[in-house]
Amino acid sequence: MTYESHLVELPEDAPWNEKPGESTVEQGDIDQIPEVDVTEDDLQQTGEEPTDWLIMGGSYEAQRHTTADVITPENVDQLEAEYRLEVADDPNDFQGSPVVVGGDPPIMYTTVGPDMLYAINARTGEVLWTHFYENQDGASDETPPAERGPAVLGDTVYKSTLDLGVIAIDRYTGEERWYYNGAAAYRGEVADDLVHEELSWERSRGTTSSFPPLIYDGMLMKGSFGGEFGVSGFFDAIDLEGNPQWRVNMTPEHEWVGDSWEHGGATAWASGAIDSENGSVVIPSANPGPWYGTVRPGYNPYSCGKVAVNAADGEYEWHHQDSPHDWWDYDSPSPPVVFDAEVDGETRKFATWPGKTGWVYTVDMETGQLHQRSDEYVQHLNMFNLPPYDDLESSPWIMPDLIGGTNPQPSAYDPETRTLVVKGTNYPIKFSWFEVDYEAGQTYIGMDTVRKTEPVDAEEGEQREGDETPEDEEGAADAEEAEVGEQREGDETPANETADDGGGGDELHEEQQERDDGEAADEDAEEDTEDTEDEEEEDEEVQQFQDEEVPEWNQMAGVVAGVDPLTGEVKWQNWFSWRAGPPWGGSLTTATGVTFAGGPTGQLHAFDTETGERLAAHEVGDHGVDGAPMSWYDPNEGKQYVAIPGGGGNQVDEEGNTIAVFSLEE
């Protein structure tokens, strides 16, 4: 790219420290929380220290790897459930990962949507305090936002808020210290109120920057959200007192044609990784807006990829795009992983990640140059076929669909076997675009979609010859009891635009346009009748597509796979059948060669990291498992613990609100 700073001017007169919402704190037995000063050196070493888990990704490099070694492939089937904690009043979307500060007892900090933060005795599951923040715009009750975890430093715990803020909270009491208002200025313009009007709307799942801030070298860094609302993405750095330091424009104006950057999306709604040796932060980037590309010529950097910036000042280092000038919602939200490997006798540093495109990308950490694009770990069909205008019938079936490949699920990396463990979704989809005008607070997508989530005339539990899912494993046997659930769309996708009806169909744009114009469905009986007729016509059209066969589809909903990010080899794949649904959430590797990953039918699975052999499965709950597992060793108990936020339902029908903790004594 041509060099011109991508930093946004930060107006001094913006209300950066004014809070637009209200907080509620409830305290339990907070005297249980031991005084432990978490330093930046502790954050730097947490990937090697088995007694804590201080960063969502397990380390600055986001490898999600523990050095705790009590659990092995030989004894992982002996894990015992310590407790299953139900948090929040209603089933929720658990896509996060707790952090644990070691001590006697260890203390777990975890988030639940919308904007709920818990301090928990990690041994017993006792809730010690809660901090609930309610933003002024509210959050959808039907689709509660995914909350993906907090961050800790010193005696403070930090969390991102649904209104683009950061709250600093006393780790011992749950009481608020300060609030940073990230929506106080937008595109260099000071908000008329406390939140800029173009960033003010009801917070729904998929429209929230709920990943925890990255804490490094005296600063907190976090991203923005709203790729389907015609925003321009940005990535912030603030100091430890909540004062803005720099802001990256994720749609750099000098690299976009005309004014298309102003609504170009490319939001940084997922968690990054840090190369602490060189002080670089790698930021994931979402899709461009609108989804159809006719109004945004060119490659549309930095959308659908990763961008590396200098953590000290935010200046540009490199970027890579998985899907330049994207039309298929193939953003790249999965957190990157930084690792070292020997190439031609020289140790080099790389960044790697799976994309919605269904490949793993590995780039040189210094230059961003692509080293390897892996073999496919999900199926590809008519990849990058340009959607037709307003004509779903002529559109071919495409794979991967808009969920991926890999969405925000964080991968895990095992440095001993050089294995990146990824999760993927494996459904066919049709795309068809239509024109849409930007309106603040309204969806800015312009795409009809129909997803196929069931095979045509398949018998219950049928496994076709050649499918790799063993009959006694989750893809088959466990799937016998799993209902074919409502297939809700991915994290940056509002449910009211592409909500699947369970058969895979999506609402078409004519009805969406009426909704956007403010015509309430129940305004009067006549409109109710018209809506019913429209829905019946739409159902017939959707059913037409559902009756189409896609013979290339292996009828598997998703996969857990092991990939060598240096060579691109897919070492192994464990498929999940269409009846079970795809595996969501993140994964975890251990120093002893065990991989943990949640599954759609309520289990925490253990695999051999090198071979993919299924070693054990432990019950989390009777719902989806959308969270990311993490682990710590408690020297006072002589146990290694594994915890996973087990509630969730992003891709399955049964939701839930469980945090499950398992352990094994040495």
C-alpha positions as CSV (number, residue, x, y, z in Angstrom):
1,M,0.0,0.0,0.0
2,T,1.1,3.6,-0.5
3,Y,2.3,5.0,2.8
4,E,0.1,7.5,4.5
5,S,-0.6,7.3,8.2
6,H,-3.9,5.4,8.9
7,L,-4.2,7.1,12.4
8,V,-7.3,9.0,13.1
9,E,-7.2,12.5,14.7
10,L,-8.4,12.2,18.4
11,P,-10.3,15.5,19.3
12,E,-9.4,16.6,22.8
13,D,-12.9,18.0,23.5
14,A,-14.6,14.6,23.2
15,P,-16.3,13.2,26.3
16,W,-13.8,10.3,26.5
17,N,-14.3,9.6,30.2
18,E,-18.0,10.1,30.4
19,K,-20.1,6.9,30.9
20,P,-23.4,6.7,29.0
21,G,-24.7,3.7,30.9
22,E,-25.3,2.6,34.5
23,S,-23.5,0.0,36.6
24,T,-24.8,-2.3,39.3
25,V,-22.4,-4.1,41.8
26,E,-23.4,-7.1,44.0
27,Q,-20.9,-8.5,46.5
28,G,-20.6,-11.9,48.2
29,D,-17.7,-13.1,50.3
30,I,-15.1,-10.9,48.8
31,D,-12.7,-11.6,51.6
32,Q,-11.8,-14.9,49.9
33,I,-10.0,-13.0,47.1
34,P,-6.2,-13.1,47.9
35,E,-4.1,-10.0,47.3
36,V,-2.0,-10.9,44.2
37,D,-0.4,-8.1,42.2
38,V,-0.5,-9.0,38.6
39,T,2.4,-7.3,36.8
40,E,3.1,-6.9,33.1
41,D,6.0,-9.4,33.6
42,D,3.3,-11.9,34.8
43,L,1.4,-11.3,31.6
44,Q,4.5,-11.9,29.6
45,Q,5.2,-15.2,31.4
46,T,1.7,-16.5,31.7
47,G,2.1,-18.8,28.7
48,E,4.9,-20.6,30.6
49,E,3.3,-20.4,34.1
50,P,0.9,-23.3,34.7
51,T,-0.7,-21.8,37.9
52,D,-2.6,-19.0,36.1
53,W,-4.2,-18.0,32.8
54,L,-4.0,-14.2,32.7
55,I,-4.8,-13.5,29.0
56,M,-7.7,-14.8,27.0
57,G,-5.4,-16.4,24.4
58,G,-3.3,-17.9,27.2
59,S,-0.3,-15.7,26.2
60,Y,0.5,-12.6,24.2
61,E,1.1,-15.0,21.2
62,A,-2.5,-16.3,21.7
63,Q,-1.3,-20.0,21.4
64,R,-3.9,-21.2,23.9
65,H,-1.4,-23.7,25.3
66,T,-0.8,-24.7,28.9
67,T,2.4,-26.1,30.4
68,A,0.4,-27.8,33.1
69,D,1.2,-31.5,32.8
70,V,-1.0,-33.5,35.2
71,I,-3.5,-34.4,32.4
72,T,-2.1,-36.8,29.8
73,P,-3.5,-38.8,26.9
74,E,-3.4,-41.8,29.2
75,N,-5.5,-40.3,32.1
76,V,-7.7,-37.7,30.4
77,D,-10.6,-40.0,30.6
78,Q,-10.4,-39.8,34.4
79,L,-11.2,-36.1,34.6
80,E,-13.8,-35.4,37.3
81,A,-16.4,-32.6,37.3
82,E,-15.6,-30.1,40.1
83,Y,-18.8,-28.0,39.5
84,R,-21.1,-26.7,36.9
85,L,-22.0,-23.1,37.6
86,E,-25.1,-21.5,36.1
87,V,-24.7,-17.8,35.6
88,A,-27.1,-15.1,34.2
89,D,-30.8,-15.4,34.4
90,D,-31.4,-16.6,30.9
91,P,-29.7,-18.8,28.3
92,N,-26.9,-16.9,26.8
93,D,-24.2,-16.9,24.1
94,F,-21.0,-18.0,25.7
95,Q,-18.1,-17.5,23.3
96,G,-15.5,-16.4,25.8
97,S,-12.7,-17.7,27.9
98,P,-12.2,-17.0,31.6
99,V,-9.0,-15.7,33.1
100,V,-7.6,-17.1,36.3
101,V,-5.3,-15.3,38.8
102,G,-3.4,-17.9,40.7
103,G,-3.5,-17.8,44.5
104,D,-5.0,-19.5,47.5
105,P,-7.7,-19.8,46.2
106,P,-7.3,-19.0,42.5
107,I,-9.8,-16.5,41.3
108,M,-11.7,-16.7,38.0
109,Y,-12.9,-13.7,36.2
110,T,-15.4,-14.3,33.4
111,T,-18.0,-12.4,31.3
112,V,-21.5,-13.2,30.2
113,G,-23.7,-11.1,27.9
114,P,-24.9,-8.5,28.0
115,D,-22.1,-6.7,30.0
116,M,-22.0,-9.0,33.0
117,L,-18.7,-9.6,34.8
118,Y,-18.2,-12.2,37.5
119,A,-15.5,-12.9,40.1
120,I,-15.6,-16.6,41.1
121,N,-13.7,-18.8,43.5
122,A,-12.1,-21.1,40.9
123,R,-12.0,-24.1,43.2
124,T,-15.6,-24.1,44.4
125,G,-17.5,-22.0,41.9
126,E,-18.8,-19.6,44.5
127,V,-19.6,-16.2,43.0
128,L,-17.8,-13.5,45.0
129,W,-19.0,-10.4,43.2
130,T,-20.8,-9.3,40.1
131,H,-20.6,-6.1,38.1
132,F,-23.4,-5.5,35.5
133,Y,-23.2,-2.6,33.1
134,E,-26.3,-1.5,31.2
135,N,-25.5,0.7,28.2
136,Q,-28.0,3.5,27.3
137,D,-29.1,1.9,24.0
138,G,-30.0,-1.4,25.6
139,A,-29.3,-5.0,24.3
140,S,-31.6,-7.4,22.5
141,D,-33.3,-9.9,24.8
142,E,-33.8,-12.3,21.9
143,T,-30.1,-12.5,20.9
144,P,-28.0,-11.5,23.9
145,P,-24.5,-10.4,22.8
146,A,-21.6,-12.7,23.0
147,E,-19.2,-11.8,25.8
148,R,-15.7,-13.1,25.3
149,G,-13.8,-12.4,28.5
150,P,-12.0,-9.8,30.6
151,A,-8.4,-8.7,31.0
152,V,-6.4,-8.3,34.3
153,L,-3.4,-6.2,35.5
154,G,-2.4,-5.2,39.0
155,D,-5.5,-5.0,41.2
156,T,-7.8,-4.2,38.3
157,V,-9.9,-6.2,35.9
158,Y,-10.9,-4.6,32.6
159,K,-13.8,-5.5,30.2
160,S,-15.0,-4.2,26.9
161,T,-18.6,-2.9,26.9
162,L,-21.3,-3.1,24.3
163,D,-21.2,0.7,23.7
164,L,-17.6,0.6,22.6
165,G,-16.2,1.4,26.0
166,V,-13.8,-0.1,28.5
167,I,-14.6,-0.4,32.2
168,A,-11.8,-0.7,34.8
169,I,-13.0,-2.5,37.9
170,D,-11.4,-3.2,41.3
171,R,-10.5,-6.9,41.2
172,Y,-11.2,-7.4,44.9
173,T,-14.6,-5.5,45.3
174,G,-16.2,-5.3,41.8
175,E,-16.4,-1.5,42.2
176,E,-15.8,0.7,39.2
177,R,-12.6,2.8,38.8
178,W,-13.0,4.5,35.5
179,Y,-14.8,4.2,32.1
180,Y,-13.4,5.0,28.7
181,N,-16.0,6.1,26.1
182,G,-14.8,4.8,22.7
183,A,-17.9,6.2,21.0
184,A,-17.2,9.8,22.1
185,A,-15.7,10.6,18.7
186,Y,-16.1,8.9,15.3
187,R,-14.1,9.7,12.1
188,G,-12.6,12.6,14.0
189,E,-16.0,14.1,14.8
190,V,-17.1,14.7,18.4
191,A,-20.4,13.1,19.3
192,D,-23.3,15.5,19.9
193,D,-24.2,13.4,22.9
194,L,-22.1,10.8,24.7
195,V,-22.3,8.3,21.8
196,H,-21.9,9.3,18.2
197,E,-25.3,8.9,16.4
198,E,-23.9,6.6,13.8
199,L,-22.7,4.2,16.6
200,S,-25.9,4.3,18.6
201,W,-28.4,1.4,18.2
202,E,-29.7,-1.5,20.2
203,R,-26.8,-3.9,20.9
204,S,-27.6,-7.4,19.5
205,R,-25.5,-10.5,19.3
206,G,-23.0,-9.9,16.5
207,T,-22.8,-6.2,16.9
208,T,-20.4,-5.9,19.8
209,S,-16.7,-5.5,20.4
210,S,-16.8,-7.9,23.3
211,F,-13.3,-9.3,23.1
212,P,-11.1,-8.3,26.1
213,P,-8.7,-5.5,25.7
214,L,-5.0,-6.4,25.0
215,I,-2.8,-5.0,27.8
216,Y,0.8,-4.3,26.8
217,D,3.5,-1.8,27.7
218,G,1.2,0.5,29.8
219,M,-1.6,0.5,27.3
220,L,-4.9,-1.3,26.6
221,M,-5.9,-2.0,23.0
222,K,-9.3,-2.9,21.7
223,G,-11.4,-2.9,18.6
224,S,-14.8,-1.8,17.3
225,F,-17.9,-3.5,15.8
226,G,-20.8,-3.0,13.5
227,G,-19.6,-4.3,10.1
228,E,-23.2,-4.9,9.0
229,F,-24.3,-1.3,10.0
230,G,-22.1,0.6,7.5
231,V,-19.6,1.8,10.1
232,S,-15.9,2.5,9.5
233,G,-13.9,0.1,11.7
234,F,-11.3,1.3,14.1
235,F,-8.8,0.0,16.7
236,D,-8.0,2.0,19.9
237,A,-5.1,2.3,22.3
238,I,-5.7,3.9,25.7
239,D,-3.5,4.3,28.7
240,L,-4.0,2.6,32.1
241,E,-6.1,5.6,33.3
242,G,-8.5,5.4,30.3
243,N,-7.1,8.3,28.2
244,P,-7.0,7.8,24.4
245,Q,-3.5,7.4,22.9
246,W,-4.0,6.5,19.2
247,R,-6.7,5.1,16.9
248,V,-6.2,3.1,13.7
249,N,-8.7,3.7,10.8
250,M,-9.4,0.1,9.6
251,T,-10.7,1.5,6.3
252,P,-7.7,3.8,5.5
253,E,-9.1,6.6,3.5
254,H,-6.1,6.9,1.1
255,E,-6.5,3.3,0.1
256,W,-10.3,3.3,-0.7
257,V,-12.0,4.8,-3.8
258,G,-13.9,8.0,-3.2
259,D,-15.9,8.1,0.1
260,S,-16.6,4.3,0.2
261,W,-14.3,4.0,3.2
262,E,-16.8,5.9,5.4
263,H,-19.1,2.9,5.5
264,G,-16.5,0.3,4.6
265,G,-16.8,-1.9,7.7
266,A,-13.5,-3.8,8.3
267,T,-14.2,-3.7,12.0
268,A,-11.7,-5.1,14.5
269,W,-14.2,-6.9,16.6
270,A,-12.1,-9.9,17.5
271,S,-9.0,-10.4,19.7
272,G,-5.5,-9.8,18.4
273,A,-2.1,-11.2,19.3
274,I,1.1,-9.5,20.3
275,D,4.7,-10.2,19.2
276,S,6.3,-8.8,22.4
277,E,9.8,-9.2,21.1
278,N,9.2,-6.6,18.4
279,G,6.2,-4.7,20.0
280,S,3.8,-5.6,17.2
281,V,0.1,-6.2,17.5
282,V,-1.8,-8.3,14.9
283,I,-5.4,-7.2,14.5
284,P,-8.2,-9.3,12.9
285,S,-10.4,-7.5,10.4
286,A,-14.0,-8.1,9.4
287,N,-15.9,-7.9,6.1
288,P,-16.3,-4.7,4.0
289,G,-19.7,-3.0,3.8
290,P,-22.0,-3.4,2.1
291,W,-21.5,-7.0,1.2
292,Y,-21.9,-6.4,-2.5
293,G,-18.8,-4.7,-4.0
294,T,-20.1,-2.5,-6.8
295,V,-20.1,0.6,-4.5
296,R,-16.5,0.0,-3.2
297,P,-14.1,-0.6,-6.0
298,G,-10.6,-1.9,-5.3
299,Y,-9.1,-4.3,-2.7
300,N,-10.8,-2.5,0.3
301,P,-7.9,-2.8,2.7
302,Y,-7.8,-3.9,5.5
303,S,-11.0,-5.9,5.3
304,C,-11.1,-9.7,5.6
305,G,-7.6,-10.2,6.9
306,K,-5.1,-9.1,9.5
307,V,-3.2,-5.9,10.0
308,A,0.0,-5.5,12.1
309,V,0.7,-2.2,13.7
310,N,3.3,-0.9,16.1
311,A,1.9,-1.1,19.6
312,A,3.7,2.0,20.8
313,D,2.2,4.4,18.3
314,G,-0.3,2.4,16.1
315,E,1.7,3.0,12.9
316,Y,1.3,0.6,10.0
317,E,3.7,-2.4,9.6
318,W,1.9,-4.8,7.2
319,H,-1.5,-6.3,6.3
320,H,-2.8,-9.4,4.6
321,Q,-6.2,-9.9,3.1
322,D,-7.8,-13.4,3.0
323,S,-10.5,-12.2,0.6
324,P,-9.8,-8.9,-1.1
325,H,-12.8,-7.0,-2.4
326,D,-15.0,-9.5,-0.6
327,W,-18.6,-10.3,-1.6
328,W,-19.2,-13.4,0.6
329,D,-18.8,-12.1,4.2
330,Y,-15.5,-13.9,4.4
331,D,-14.1,-11.7,7.2
332,S,-11.1,-13.0,9.2
333,P,-12.2,-12.7,12.9
334,S,-10.3,-15.8,14.3
335,P,-7.5,-14.5,16.5
336,P,-4.0,-14.9,15.0
337,V,-1.4,-17.1,16.6
338,V,2.3,-16.0,16.7
339,F,4.9,-18.8,16.7
340,D,8.6,-19.5,16.0
341,A,9.7,-22.2,13.5
342,E,13.0,-23.1,11.8
343,V,13.1,-22.6,8.1
344,D,16.2,-23.4,6.1
345,G,18.3,-23.5,9.2
346,E,17.0,-20.2,10.5
347,T,14.5,-19.5,13.3
348,R,11.8,-17.2,12.0
349,K,8.6,-15.8,13.5
350,F,5.2,-16.3,11.9
351,A,1.6,-15.3,12.4
352,T,-1.0,-17.9,11.5
353,W,-4.8,-18.1,11.5
354,P,-7.7,-19.9,10.0
355,G,-10.2,-17.8,7.9
356,K,-13.8,-18.0,7.0
357,T,-12.5,-19.1,3.6
358,G,-11.6,-22.5,5.1
359,W,-7.8,-22.3,4.8
360,V,-5.1,-21.6,7.3
361,Y,-2.9,-18.6,6.3
362,T,0.7,-18.3,7.6
363,V,2.6,-15.1,7.1
364,D,6.1,-13.8,8.0
365,M,5.7,-11.8,11.2
366,E,8.2,-9.2,10.1
367,T,6.9,-8.5,6.6
368,G,3.4,-9.9,6.4
369,Q,4.4,-11.9,3.2
370,L,2.4,-15.1,2.8
371,H,4.5,-18.1,3.6
372,Q,1.8,-20.8,3.2
373,R,-1.9,-21.2,2.5
374,S,-2.9,-24.6,3.9
375,D,-4.8,-27.4,2.3
376,E,-8.5,-27.1,2.9
377,Y,-9.9,-28.2,6.3
378,V,-13.5,-27.8,5.2
379,Q,-15.1,-28.3,1.8
380,H,-14.8,-25.8,-1.0
381,L,-17.4,-25.5,-3.8
382,N,-17.7,-22.7,-6.4
383,M,-15.4,-20.7,-4.2
384,F,-15.4,-16.9,-4.9
385,N,-18.3,-17.2,-7.5
386,L,-19.7,-13.7,-7.9
387,P,-23.3,-13.5,-6.6
388,P,-26.0,-12.6,-9.2
389,Y,-28.1,-9.6,-8.9
390,D,-31.5,-10.2,-7.2
391,D,-31.7,-13.8,-8.4
392,L,-31.1,-16.6,-5.8
393,E,-32.4,-19.2,-8.2
394,S,-29.5,-18.8,-10.6
395,S,-26.9,-18.6,-7.9
396,P,-24.8,-21.8,-7.4
397,W,-24.3,-23.4,-4.1
398,I,-21.1,-22.1,-2.6
399,M,-18.9,-23.5,0.2
400,P,-17.8,-22.4,2.7
401,D,-20.9,-20.4,3.7
402,L,-20.9,-17.0,5.4
403,I,-20.3,-18.6,8.8
404,G,-17.0,-20.1,7.6
405,G,-14.7,-21.9,7.6
406,T,-13.7,-20.4,10.9
407,N,-15.5,-17.5,12.5
408,P,-14.3,-16.0,15.9
409,Q,-13.3,-19.4,17.3
410,P,-9.8,-19.1,18.7
411,S,-7.4,-21.8,17.6
412,A,-4.8,-23.5,19.8
413,Y,-1.2,-24.2,18.9
414,D,1.1,-27.0,20.2
415,P,4.7,-25.9,19.7
416,E,6.0,-29.5,20.3
417,T,4.1,-31.1,17.4
418,R,3.7,-27.9,15.4
419,T,-0.1,-28.4,15.3
420,L,-2.7,-25.7,15.0
421,V,-6.1,-27.0,16.1
422,V,-8.9,-25.3,14.2
423,K,-12.7,-25.5,14.1
424,G,-14.7,-25.1,10.9
425,T,-18.3,-25.0,9.7
426,N,-19.2,-26.9,6.6
427,Y,-22.5,-25.8,5.0
428,P,-23.5,-24.8,1.4
429,I,-25.1,-21.4,0.8
430,K,-26.5,-19.3,-2.1
431,F,-25.9,-15.5,-2.4
432,S,-27.8,-12.9,-4.4
433,W,-27.2,-9.1,-4.0
434,F,-29.4,-6.1,-4.2
435,E,-28.9,-2.3,-3.8
436,V,-29.2,-0.7,-0.4
437,D,-28.7,2.8,0.8
438,Y,-26.8,3.7,4.0
439,E,-28.9,4.9,6.9
440,A,-27.4,5.3,10.4
441,G,-28.4,2.6,12.8
442,Q,-29.8,0.3,10.0
443,T,-28.3,-2.7,8.5
444,Y,-26.1,-2.1,5.4
445,I,-25.7,-5.5,3.8
446,G,-27.6,-5.8,0.5
447,M,-27.4,-9.6,0.2
448,D,-30.0,-12.4,0.3
449,T,-28.8,-15.8,1.4
450,V,-30.1,-19.3,1.8
451,R,-28.1,-21.9,3.7
452,K,-28.5,-25.6,3.4
453,T,-28.1,-27.3,6.8
454,E,-29.9,-30.6,6.1
455,P,-29.4,-33.1,3.2
456,V,-32.3,-33.9,1.0
457,D,-34.3,-37.0,2.1
458,A,-31.6,-38.2,4.4
459,E,-32.6,-40.8,6.9
460,E,-32.3,-39.9,10.6
461,G,-28.7,-40.3,11.7
462,E,-27.7,-41.7,8.3
463,Q,-23.9,-41.8,7.7
464,R,-22.9,-42.1,4.1
465,E,-20.1,-44.4,3.1
466,G,-16.8,-42.6,3.3
467,D,-17.8,-40.2,6.1
468,E,-15.0,-40.0,8.7
469,T,-17.2,-39.7,11.8
470,P,-17.1,-42.9,13.8
471,E,-20.5,-44.3,14.7
472,D,-19.8,-44.2,18.4
473,E,-18.7,-40.6,18.4
474,E,-20.5,-37.3,18.5
475,G,-21.0,-36.9,14.8
476,A,-23.2,-40.0,14.8
477,A,-24.3,-41.6,18.1
478,D,-24.5,-38.4,20.0
479,A,-26.3,-36.8,17.1
480,E,-29.1,-39.3,17.4
481,E,-30.4,-37.3,20.4
482,A,-29.6,-33.9,19.0
483,E,-32.4,-31.9,17.4
484,V,-31.8,-30.1,14.2
485,G,-31.6,-26.6,15.6
486,E,-32.2,-23.1,14.5
487,Q,-29.2,-22.0,12.6
488,R,-28.4,-18.5,13.8
489,E,-25.9,-16.5,11.9
490,G,-22.4,-15.5,12.7
491,D,-21.2,-12.9,15.2
492,E,-21.1,-9.8,13.0
493,T,-24.4,-10.7,11.3
494,P,-27.6,-9.3,12.7
495,A,-30.3,-11.9,13.2
496,N,-33.0,-9.8,11.5
497,E,-31.1,-9.8,8.2
498,T,-30.1,-13.4,7.7
499,A,-31.9,-15.4,10.5
500,D,-32.2,-19.0,9.4
501,D,-35.6,-20.6,9.9
502,G,-34.1,-24.0,10.9
503,G,-34.3,-25.4,7.4
504,G,-31.6,-23.1,6.3
505,G,-33.7,-20.3,4.7
506,D,-33.2,-16.6,5.2
507,E,-35.5,-13.6,5.1
508,L,-35.4,-12.0,1.7
509,H,-34.6,-8.3,1.2
510,E,-38.1,-7.1,0.3
511,E,-39.3,-7.9,3.8
512,Q,-36.2,-6.4,5.3
513,Q,-36.6,-3.2,3.4
514,E,-40.1,-2.8,4.9
515,R,-38.7,-3.4,8.4
516,D,-36.0,-0.9,7.9
517,D,-38.6,1.7,6.8
518,G,-40.2,1.4,10.3
519,E,-43.4,-0.5,9.3
520,A,-44.3,-2.5,12.4
521,A,-45.5,-6.0,11.6
522,D,-48.4,-5.7,14.0
523,E,-49.5,-2.2,13.1
524,D,-53.0,-3.4,12.2
525,A,-54.8,-6.6,11.2
526,E,-54.5,-5.8,7.5
527,E,-50.7,-5.6,7.7
528,D,-50.7,-8.8,9.8
529,T,-52.5,-10.6,7.0
530,E,-50.1,-9.2,4.3
531,D,-47.1,-10.2,6.4
532,T,-48.5,-13.7,6.8
533,E,-49.0,-14.0,3.0
534,D,-45.5,-12.6,2.4
535,E,-44.0,-15.1,4.8
536,E,-45.9,-18.0,3.2
537,E,-44.5,-17.0,-0.3
538,E,-41.1,-16.6,1.2
539,D,-41.3,-20.1,2.8
540,E,-42.3,-21.6,-0.5
541,E,-39.3,-19.9,-2.2
542,V,-37.0,-21.1,0.6
543,Q,-38.3,-24.6,0.4
544,Q,-37.6,-24.6,-3.3
545,F,-33.9,-24.2,-2.5
546,Q,-34.0,-26.7,0.4
547,D,-35.2,-29.3,-2.0
548,E,-32.2,-28.9,-4.2
549,E,-29.5,-31.5,-3.7
550,V,-25.8,-30.6,-3.3
551,P,-24.2,-33.9,-4.1
552,E,-20.7,-32.5,-3.5
553,W,-21.5,-31.8,0.2
554,N,-20.4,-34.5,2.5
555,Q,-23.3,-33.8,4.8
556,M,-21.0,-32.9,7.7
557,A,-21.8,-29.7,9.6
558,G,-18.3,-29.0,10.8
559,V,-14.9,-30.2,11.8
560,V,-12.2,-30.1,14.4
561,A,-8.9,-30.4,12.5
562,G,-5.1,-30.4,13.1
563,V,-3.0,-28.4,10.7
564,D,0.7,-27.8,10.3
565,P,0.8,-24.1,9.7
566,L,4.3,-24.2,8.3
567,T,3.7,-26.8,5.6
568,G,0.0,-26.4,5.2
569,E,-0.7,-30.1,5.7
570,V,-4.0,-31.0,7.3
571,K,-2.9,-33.7,9.7
572,W,-6.3,-34.9,10.8
573,Q,-10.0,-34.1,10.7
574,N,-12.8,-35.1,13.1
575,W,-16.1,-34.4,11.4
576,F,-19.5,-33.6,13.1
577,S,-22.6,-34.7,11.3
578,W,-25.4,-32.4,10.1
579,R,-27.6,-33.8,12.9
580,A,-25.3,-32.7,15.6
581,G,-24.3,-29.4,14.2
582,P,-20.9,-27.8,13.8
583,P,-18.5,-27.4,16.7
584,W,-18.2,-23.8,17.9
585,G,-16.0,-22.1,20.4
586,G,-12.2,-22.4,20.9
587,S,-9.7,-25.1,21.7
588,L,-6.8,-25.7,24.1
589,T,-3.6,-27.7,23.8
590,T,-1.5,-29.1,26.7
591,A,2.2,-29.8,27.1
592,T,1.4,-33.5,27.3
593,G,-0.2,-33.7,23.8
594,V,-3.9,-33.4,24.7
595,T,-6.3,-31.1,22.8
596,F,-9.6,-30.0,24.4
597,A,-12.5,-28.6,22.4
598,G,-16.2,-28.2,23.1
599,G,-18.9,-29.9,20.9
600,P,-22.4,-29.0,19.8
601,T,-24.1,-31.7,21.8
602,G,-22.9,-30.5,25.2
603,Q,-19.5,-32.3,25.6
604,L,-15.9,-31.3,26.2
605,H,-13.9,-33.5,23.9
606,A,-10.3,-34.6,24.3
607,F,-8.1,-35.5,21.3
608,D,-4.6,-36.5,20.8
609,T,-3.0,-33.3,19.4
610,E,-0.6,-35.1,17.0
611,T,-3.0,-37.7,15.5
612,G,-6.5,-36.4,16.3
613,E,-7.5,-39.7,18.0
614,R,-10.5,-39.1,20.3
615,L,-9.4,-39.8,23.8
616,A,-12.4,-38.9,26.0
617,A,-15.6,-36.8,26.2
618,H,-17.0,-35.2,29.4
619,E,-20.5,-33.8,29.8
620,V,-20.8,-30.1,30.1
621,G,-24.6,-29.7,29.8
622,D,-27.6,-30.4,27.6
623,H,-26.8,-27.5,25.3
624,G,-24.2,-26.2,22.8
625,V,-20.7,-25.5,24.0
626,D,-19.7,-22.2,22.4
627,G,-16.9,-21.2,24.8
628,A,-13.1,-21.7,24.7
629,P,-11.5,-24.1,27.2
630,M,-8.6,-23.0,29.4
631,S,-6.5,-24.6,32.1
632,W,-4.5,-24.0,35.3
633,Y,-2.6,-25.9,38.0
634,D,-3.5,-25.4,41.7
635,P,-0.4,-26.3,43.7
636,N,-2.3,-26.1,47.0
637,E,-4.7,-28.8,45.7
638,G,-2.3,-30.7,43.5
639,K,-4.8,-30.6,40.7
640,Q,-4.9,-29.5,37.1
641,Y,-8.2,-27.8,36.2
642,V,-9.9,-27.3,32.8
643,A,-12.7,-24.8,32.6
644,I,-15.0,-24.1,29.7
645,P,-18.0,-21.7,29.3
646,G,-20.4,-24.3,28.3
647,G,-23.6,-22.3,27.6
648,G,-24.2,-21.3,24.1
649,G,-26.3,-21.9,21.0
650,N,-24.8,-20.0,18.1
651,Q,-25.2,-23.0,15.8
652,V,-27.4,-25.3,17.7
653,D,-30.9,-25.2,19.2
654,E,-30.2,-25.7,22.9
655,E,-28.6,-22.8,24.6
656,G,-27.8,-22.7,28.3
657,N,-25.7,-20.8,30.7
658,T,-23.1,-23.1,32.2
659,I,-19.5,-22.8,33.2
660,A,-18.1,-26.3,33.7
661,V,-14.9,-27.0,35.6
662,F,-13.1,-30.4,35.6
663,S,-10.0,-31.5,37.4
664,L,-7.5,-34.3,37.8
665,E,-5.3,-34.8,40.9
666,E,-1.7,-35.7,40.4
